[in-house]
Amino acid sequence: MRSSDKVIHDSVHGSVLLPTSFERILSTPEMQRMGQIHQTGLANLVFPGANHTRLEHMLGTFHLASTFGDALGIEGWERDLLLASALVHDVGHPPFSHTFEEVLRRRLRVDHMELTARIIRGEADIVPDSEQYVVRRVPRIVDCLEKMGLDPKDVAQVVMKERGARGVPAYITSLIHGPVDVDQIDYLMRDSYFTGVASGRVDADRIIRTSQIIGNRMVVRSSGIPAIEGLIVSRALMNSAVYFHKTVRIAEMMLTKAVSMLDKAVFGDVYKDTDSSFSERLIRQGGFPRDIALRLKYRRLYKSALMIGISEMAAGENSAVADIAREGRVPAVEDEICDSLGLEHGAVIVDTAQPEYLTGAGMKGKTEVPIMDEGGTVRPLTRLSSIARAVQLHSRQEWGLLVACDGSIAPKVSEAAKRIILG
């Protein structure tokens, strides 16, 4: 530790050391905005302790990147690139993190990763015009990176998962968003800690100590298999216990529906908002968005009217729901149910499992971790672990179909949903 390093006390990792160049990045308006965005969206409505922020997660990701860098002997420019990418990797998240990512993609033809890349390259400013006077002379991320001797385009490419960036080793991008990366290790550890759900515990130390760079690739030695199995099982369990908890999901769908009804002019610069300013934006909009914002504020959530588990669905029902999801017809189905009952659009929300799980295909996700045996042969984890193969078939949620609405109209919504969706 250098005397100039800033020490930040983190709830999960303890002391996080921030050299001066990275402290400058932390002080930018773009990074400070992330301290006002919940890491787990609306999960705090179910898990009261889940009030941690994206900024905390980004600092934790930076810390893990630094620890990996030390263990793997990554130095100089490569180390700066790795740490900078880890620190800023989520800076383009809209309010409430992933909650209305799909609406962002559909309405603005952009996702949080593309917004992150634009911010890093200095092509987008997240400070509203009315607030510019406060930070007019404060450096932005692009300025800090250039002062460090880093090309913002390189950092943006690493964060965007773009392969083939000139001079950027594959193990750098892998550490940011590969099968074993600092992003998922931190969010699982952090979200487990703040929600109180033990499922997310990860043996980060063991994973780091058994990782190795071979050529241009990061692999895990076979002695680390139990820790890697723990990582992927933790991710699967946190999906069902936290991220896709039924009540959390209903709250997120309520917000997503309200956002989808915003006028385009109102929605265009949503990426500049924090959670609180976006909630105020919904209230100012009036109508349905206002009602939903107030329902979330006072936790007056919709209730489940119909929930059918994937394993409980008949083959024809699986196919019908999978087709609706695959073809993007969920909003139209929601409106059809509302119209059939004379309800205002938005009064009914529908969620489905991913088509791959409904049809029994499963998804590989991040289970294909490269494992190196004692003889130097590298094979994917799923060739060596029955646990990894099982996780591929584990849906992130227990239901194949979930229909929610105000509790007072649940019985009639249930009947209409069965008729319209399942036939």
C-alpha positions as CSV (number, residue, x, y, z in Angstrom):
1,M,0.0,0.0,0.0
2,R,1.3,3.4,-1.0
3,S,0.7,6.4,1.4
4,S,-1.2,8.1,-1.4
5,D,-3.7,5.2,-1.7
6,K,-7.2,5.9,-0.6
7,V,-8.7,3.3,1.8
8,I,-12.4,2.6,1.5
9,H,-14.1,0.3,4.0
10,D,-16.3,-2.1,2.2
11,S,-18.9,-4.3,3.9
12,V,-18.0,-7.4,2.0
13,H,-14.3,-7.2,1.2
14,G,-13.0,-5.0,4.1
15,S,-10.4,-2.4,3.1
16,V,-10.4,-1.5,-0.6
17,L,-7.2,0.3,-1.7
18,L,-7.7,2.9,-4.4
19,P,-4.6,4.5,-6.0
20,T,-4.9,8.2,-6.9
21,S,-5.7,7.7,-10.6
22,F,-8.6,5.4,-9.7
23,E,-9.8,7.7,-6.9
24,R,-10.2,10.4,-9.6
25,I,-12.4,8.1,-11.6
26,L,-14.5,7.4,-8.4
27,S,-15.0,11.2,-8.0
28,T,-16.5,11.7,-11.4
29,P,-20.2,12.6,-11.7
30,E,-20.9,9.4,-13.7
31,M,-19.6,7.2,-10.8
32,Q,-21.3,9.2,-8.1
33,R,-24.6,8.8,-9.8
34,M,-24.2,5.0,-9.3
35,G,-24.3,5.5,-5.5
36,Q,-28.0,6.4,-5.9
37,I,-29.0,3.3,-7.9
38,H,-30.0,0.1,-6.1
39,Q,-27.8,-2.8,-7.0
40,T,-30.7,-5.3,-6.9
41,G,-33.5,-3.1,-8.3
42,L,-36.6,-3.5,-6.2
43,A,-35.5,-6.5,-4.1
44,N,-35.5,-4.3,-1.0
45,L,-39.3,-4.6,-1.0
46,V,-38.8,-8.2,-0.1
47,F,-35.4,-8.2,1.5
48,P,-35.2,-5.0,3.6
49,G,-31.4,-5.1,3.8
50,A,-31.0,-5.0,0.1
51,N,-30.3,-1.2,-0.1
52,H,-26.7,-1.5,-1.4
53,T,-25.8,0.4,-4.6
54,R,-24.2,-0.1,-7.9
55,L,-21.3,2.0,-6.7
56,E,-20.5,-0.4,-3.9
57,H,-20.6,-3.3,-6.4
58,M,-18.3,-1.5,-8.8
59,L,-15.8,-0.9,-6.0
60,G,-16.0,-4.5,-5.0
61,T,-15.5,-5.6,-8.6
62,F,-12.4,-3.3,-8.7
63,H,-11.1,-4.9,-5.5
64,L,-11.5,-8.4,-6.9
65,A,-9.8,-7.4,-10.2
66,S,-6.9,-6.1,-8.2
67,T,-6.7,-9.3,-6.2
68,F,-6.8,-11.4,-9.3
69,G,-4.2,-9.2,-11.0
70,D,-1.8,-9.7,-8.1
71,A,-2.4,-13.5,-8.1
72,L,-1.9,-13.8,-11.9
73,G,1.0,-11.4,-12.2
74,I,-0.9,-8.9,-14.4
75,E,1.2,-5.7,-14.4
76,G,1.6,-2.3,-16.1
77,W,-0.8,-1.2,-18.8
78,E,-2.7,-4.5,-18.7
79,R,-3.3,-4.1,-15.0
80,D,-4.5,-0.5,-15.4
81,L,-6.8,-1.6,-18.2
82,L,-8.2,-4.5,-16.1
83,L,-8.8,-2.3,-13.0
84,A,-10.3,0.6,-14.9
85,S,-12.7,-1.7,-16.8
86,A,-13.8,-3.3,-13.5
87,L,-14.3,0.0,-11.8
88,V,-16.5,1.6,-14.5
89,H,-18.1,-1.6,-16.0
90,D,-21.7,-0.7,-14.8
91,V,-21.7,3.1,-15.2
92,G,-24.4,3.1,-17.9
93,H,-27.1,1.4,-15.7
94,P,-30.4,3.2,-15.7
95,P,-32.4,3.7,-12.5
96,F,-33.3,0.5,-10.6
97,S,-30.4,-1.4,-12.4
98,H,-31.7,-4.2,-14.6
99,T,-35.4,-3.7,-13.9
100,F,-36.6,-2.2,-17.1
101,E,-33.6,-3.1,-19.3
102,E,-35.9,-4.7,-22.0
103,V,-37.9,-1.4,-22.3
104,L,-34.7,0.5,-22.7
105,R,-33.6,-1.8,-25.5
106,R,-36.9,-1.7,-27.2
107,R,-37.6,2.1,-26.9
108,L,-34.1,3.5,-27.3
109,R,-32.4,0.6,-29.2
110,V,-29.7,0.6,-26.6
111,D,-28.9,-1.4,-23.4
112,H,-26.9,-0.5,-20.3
113,M,-23.7,-1.9,-21.8
114,E,-23.9,0.3,-24.9
115,L,-24.7,3.3,-22.6
116,T,-21.7,2.4,-20.5
117,A,-19.5,2.3,-23.6
118,R,-20.8,5.7,-24.7
119,I,-20.1,7.3,-21.3
120,I,-16.6,5.8,-21.1
121,R,-15.8,7.2,-24.6
122,G,-17.2,10.6,-23.6
123,E,-20.1,10.4,-26.1
124,A,-22.8,10.7,-23.4
125,D,-23.1,12.9,-20.4
126,I,-25.3,11.7,-17.5
127,V,-25.6,15.2,-15.8
128,P,-29.0,16.9,-16.6
129,D,-28.6,20.4,-18.1
130,S,-30.1,22.0,-15.0
131,E,-27.4,20.5,-12.8
132,Q,-24.4,21.1,-15.1
133,Y,-23.3,24.2,-13.2
134,V,-22.4,22.2,-10.1
135,V,-19.9,19.9,-11.9
136,R,-18.9,22.0,-14.9
137,R,-15.2,21.8,-14.1
138,V,-15.2,18.3,-12.7
139,P,-13.3,15.8,-14.9
140,R,-15.4,13.0,-16.5
141,I,-14.4,9.3,-16.8
142,V,-12.9,9.9,-20.3
143,D,-10.6,12.6,-19.0
144,C,-9.4,10.4,-16.1
145,L,-8.7,7.5,-18.4
146,E,-6.7,9.6,-20.8
147,K,-4.7,11.1,-18.0
148,M,-3.8,7.6,-17.0
149,G,-2.5,6.8,-20.5
150,L,-5.5,4.5,-21.3
151,D,-7.4,4.7,-24.5
152,P,-11.1,5.0,-23.5
153,K,-12.0,3.0,-26.6
154,D,-10.0,0.0,-25.2
155,V,-11.8,0.2,-21.9
156,A,-15.2,0.5,-23.7
157,Q,-14.4,-2.6,-25.8
158,V,-13.5,-4.6,-22.7
159,V,-16.7,-3.6,-21.0
160,M,-18.8,-4.2,-24.1
161,K,-17.5,-7.8,-24.4
162,E,-16.1,-7.0,-27.8
163,R,-13.4,-9.5,-28.9
164,G,-10.4,-8.7,-30.9
165,A,-9.6,-5.3,-29.4
166,R,-6.1,-4.6,-30.6
167,G,-3.5,-5.4,-28.0
168,V,-6.1,-6.5,-25.3
169,P,-5.4,-10.0,-24.1
170,A,-8.3,-12.4,-23.9
171,Y,-7.8,-13.0,-20.2
172,I,-8.5,-9.3,-19.5
173,T,-11.9,-9.5,-21.1
174,S,-12.5,-12.9,-19.5
175,L,-11.9,-11.5,-16.0
176,I,-14.6,-8.8,-16.6
177,H,-17.3,-10.9,-18.2
178,G,-16.1,-14.5,-18.7
179,P,-17.3,-17.8,-17.2
180,V,-15.4,-16.9,-14.0
181,D,-15.4,-13.1,-13.6
182,V,-15.0,-10.5,-11.0
183,D,-18.5,-9.0,-11.7
184,Q,-20.5,-12.1,-10.8
185,I,-18.2,-13.1,-7.9
186,D,-18.8,-9.7,-6.3
187,Y,-22.5,-9.4,-7.0
188,L,-23.2,-12.9,-5.6
189,M,-21.2,-12.2,-2.5
190,R,-22.6,-8.7,-2.0
191,D,-26.2,-9.6,-2.8
192,S,-26.1,-12.6,-0.4
193,Y,-24.7,-10.4,2.4
194,F,-27.2,-7.7,2.1
195,T,-30.3,-9.8,1.5
196,G,-29.3,-12.3,4.2
197,V,-29.7,-15.2,1.7
198,A,-26.8,-17.6,2.4
199,S,-27.1,-19.2,-1.1
200,G,-24.9,-16.7,-2.7
201,R,-21.7,-17.4,-0.7
202,V,-18.7,-17.9,-2.9
203,D,-15.2,-19.1,-2.1
204,A,-13.5,-16.3,-3.9
205,D,-10.2,-16.9,-2.3
206,R,-10.0,-20.5,-3.6
207,I,-11.1,-19.5,-7.1
208,I,-8.4,-16.8,-7.3
209,R,-5.7,-19.2,-5.9
210,T,-6.5,-21.9,-8.5
211,S,-6.8,-19.6,-11.5
212,Q,-4.0,-19.5,-14.0
213,I,-3.1,-17.8,-17.3
214,I,-2.2,-20.2,-20.1
215,G,-1.1,-18.5,-23.2
216,N,-3.7,-15.8,-23.8
217,R,-6.4,-17.6,-21.7
218,M,-7.5,-17.8,-18.1
219,V,-8.2,-21.3,-16.8
220,V,-8.9,-22.8,-13.4
221,R,-6.9,-25.8,-12.2
222,S,-8.8,-28.9,-11.4
223,S,-8.2,-28.5,-7.7
224,G,-10.5,-25.5,-7.9
225,I,-13.5,-27.4,-9.3
226,P,-15.4,-27.5,-6.0
227,A,-15.2,-23.7,-5.6
228,I,-16.3,-23.2,-9.3
229,E,-19.2,-25.6,-8.7
230,G,-20.1,-23.6,-5.6
231,L,-20.1,-20.4,-7.8
232,I,-22.4,-21.7,-10.4
233,V,-24.8,-23.3,-7.9
234,S,-24.8,-20.1,-5.9
235,R,-25.8,-18.1,-9.0
236,A,-28.6,-20.6,-9.8
237,L,-29.9,-20.5,-6.2
238,M,-29.7,-16.7,-6.0
239,N,-31.8,-16.5,-9.2
240,S,-34.6,-18.4,-7.7
241,A,-34.3,-17.1,-4.1
242,V,-33.7,-13.4,-4.8
243,Y,-33.5,-12.1,-8.4
244,F,-36.6,-14.0,-9.5
245,H,-38.4,-14.2,-6.2
246,K,-42.1,-14.0,-7.1
247,T,-42.8,-10.8,-5.2
248,V,-39.6,-9.1,-6.4
249,R,-40.5,-10.1,-10.0
250,I,-44.0,-8.7,-9.6
251,A,-42.7,-5.4,-8.4
252,E,-40.2,-5.2,-11.2
253,M,-42.9,-6.0,-13.8
254,M,-45.1,-3.3,-12.3
255,L,-42.4,-0.7,-12.8
256,T,-41.5,-2.0,-16.2
257,K,-45.1,-1.6,-17.3
258,A,-45.3,1.9,-16.1
259,V,-42.0,2.8,-17.9
260,S,-43.3,1.3,-21.1
261,M,-46.2,3.7,-21.0
262,L,-44.1,6.9,-20.7
263,D,-44.1,9.3,-23.6
264,K,-41.0,9.0,-25.7
265,A,-40.1,12.6,-25.0
266,V,-40.2,11.8,-21.3
267,F,-38.2,8.5,-21.6
268,G,-35.4,9.8,-23.9
269,D,-32.9,10.8,-21.2
270,V,-33.9,8.4,-18.5
271,Y,-30.3,7.2,-18.2
272,K,-29.5,10.5,-16.5
273,D,-31.8,9.7,-13.6
274,T,-31.2,8.1,-10.2
275,D,-33.8,5.9,-8.5
276,S,-35.3,8.8,-6.6
277,S,-35.4,11.2,-9.5
278,F,-36.9,8.6,-11.8
279,S,-39.6,7.9,-9.3
280,E,-40.4,11.6,-9.2
281,R,-40.5,11.5,-13.0
282,L,-43.2,8.8,-13.0
283,I,-45.2,10.7,-10.4
284,R,-45.1,13.9,-12.5
285,Q,-46.2,11.9,-15.6
286,G,-49.5,11.2,-13.9
287,G,-52.0,8.5,-14.8
288,F,-50.9,4.9,-14.6
289,P,-47.2,5.7,-14.2
290,R,-48.0,7.8,-11.2
291,D,-50.2,5.1,-9.7
292,I,-47.5,2.5,-10.0
293,A,-44.8,4.8,-8.5
294,L,-47.0,5.4,-5.5
295,R,-47.9,1.7,-5.2
296,L,-44.2,0.9,-5.1
297,K,-43.5,3.7,-2.7
298,Y,-46.0,2.3,-0.2
299,R,-45.5,-1.3,-1.2
300,R,-49.1,-1.9,-2.4
301,L,-48.0,-4.6,-4.9
302,Y,-50.0,-6.7,-7.3
303,K,-50.8,-10.2,-6.2
304,S,-50.4,-13.5,-8.1
305,A,-53.6,-14.4,-9.9
306,L,-52.2,-17.4,-11.8
307,M,-48.9,-19.1,-11.4
308,I,-48.0,-22.4,-13.1
309,G,-44.7,-24.2,-12.5
310,I,-42.7,-25.3,-15.5
311,S,-43.0,-28.9,-14.4
312,E,-46.8,-28.6,-13.9
313,M,-47.5,-27.4,-17.5
314,A,-48.8,-29.8,-20.1
315,A,-46.8,-30.0,-23.4
316,G,-49.3,-27.9,-25.3
317,E,-49.3,-25.3,-22.5
318,N,-45.5,-25.1,-22.5
319,S,-45.4,-24.6,-26.3
320,A,-48.1,-21.9,-26.2
321,V,-46.4,-19.9,-23.5
322,A,-43.0,-20.4,-25.1
323,D,-44.4,-19.0,-28.4
324,I,-45.8,-15.9,-26.7
325,A,-42.4,-15.2,-25.1
326,R,-40.3,-16.0,-28.2
327,E,-42.5,-13.8,-30.4
328,G,-42.6,-10.8,-28.0
329,R,-46.4,-11.0,-27.6
330,V,-46.5,-10.6,-23.8
331,P,-47.7,-6.9,-23.9
332,A,-50.4,-7.8,-26.4
333,V,-51.6,-10.7,-24.3
334,E,-51.7,-8.4,-21.2
335,D,-53.8,-5.9,-23.1
336,E,-56.1,-8.6,-24.4
337,I,-56.8,-9.8,-20.9
338,C,-57.5,-6.3,-19.7
339,D,-59.8,-5.6,-22.7
340,S,-61.8,-8.8,-22.1
341,L,-62.5,-7.7,-18.5
342,G,-62.9,-3.9,-19.2
343,L,-59.8,-3.0,-17.2
344,E,-57.4,-0.2,-17.8
345,H,-54.2,-1.3,-19.7
346,G,-51.5,-2.1,-17.1
347,A,-53.9,-3.6,-14.7
348,V,-52.6,-7.1,-15.6
349,I,-49.0,-8.1,-16.0
350,V,-47.7,-11.4,-17.4
351,D,-44.3,-13.0,-17.0
352,T,-43.0,-16.2,-18.5
353,A,-39.9,-18.4,-18.2
354,Q,-37.4,-18.2,-21.0
355,P,-38.5,-20.4,-24.0
356,E,-35.4,-22.6,-23.6
357,Y,-36.5,-23.7,-20.2
358,L,-40.2,-24.1,-21.2
359,T,-39.1,-26.5,-24.0
360,G,-36.6,-28.4,-21.9
361,A,-33.6,-27.3,-23.8
362,G,-31.8,-25.5,-21.0
363,M,-29.1,-22.9,-21.3
364,K,-25.3,-23.1,-21.1
365,G,-24.9,-19.6,-19.6
366,K,-21.6,-19.4,-17.7
367,T,-21.2,-23.1,-16.9
368,E,-18.5,-23.8,-19.6
369,V,-15.6,-22.9,-17.3
370,P,-12.2,-24.0,-18.8
371,I,-10.6,-26.5,-16.4
372,M,-7.0,-27.6,-16.6
373,D,-6.0,-31.0,-15.3
374,E,-2.6,-32.0,-13.9
375,G,-1.5,-33.0,-17.3
376,G,-2.2,-29.6,-18.8
377,T,-5.3,-30.6,-20.8
378,V,-8.1,-28.0,-20.8
379,R,-11.7,-29.1,-20.9
380,P,-15.1,-27.4,-20.2
381,L,-16.4,-27.9,-16.7
382,T,-19.6,-29.6,-17.9
383,R,-17.4,-32.5,-19.2
384,L,-16.1,-33.0,-15.7
385,S,-19.0,-32.1,-13.4
386,S,-22.5,-33.5,-13.2
387,I,-23.4,-30.5,-11.0
388,A,-22.5,-28.1,-13.9
389,R,-24.6,-30.1,-16.3
390,A,-27.6,-30.1,-13.9
391,V,-27.3,-26.3,-13.5
392,Q,-27.7,-25.9,-17.3
393,L,-31.3,-27.2,-16.9
394,H,-32.1,-25.2,-13.8
395,S,-34.6,-22.4,-14.6
396,R,-33.9,-19.1,-13.0
397,Q,-37.5,-19.1,-11.8
398,E,-40.0,-21.7,-10.6
399,W,-42.9,-20.6,-12.8
400,G,-43.5,-21.1,-16.4
401,L,-46.3,-18.6,-16.4
402,L,-47.1,-15.9,-13.8
403,V,-50.1,-13.5,-14.1
404,A,-50.5,-10.7,-11.5
405,C,-52.9,-7.9,-10.8
406,D,-54.6,-6.1,-7.9
407,G,-55.7,-8.7,-5.4
408,S,-59.4,-7.6,-5.6
409,I,-59.7,-8.8,-9.2
410,A,-57.4,-11.8,-9.1
411,P,-60.1,-14.5,-9.5
412,K,-61.6,-13.1,-12.7
413,V,-58.1,-12.3,-14.1
414,S,-57.1,-15.9,-13.5
415,E,-60.0,-17.3,-15.5
416,A,-59.4,-14.8,-18.4
417,A,-55.7,-15.6,-18.5
418,K,-56.3,-19.3,-18.6
419,R,-58.7,-18.8,-21.5
420,I,-56.6,-16.4,-23.5
421,I,-53.1,-17.8,-22.9
422,L,-53.7,-21.5,-22.5
423,G,-56.9,-21.9,-24.6
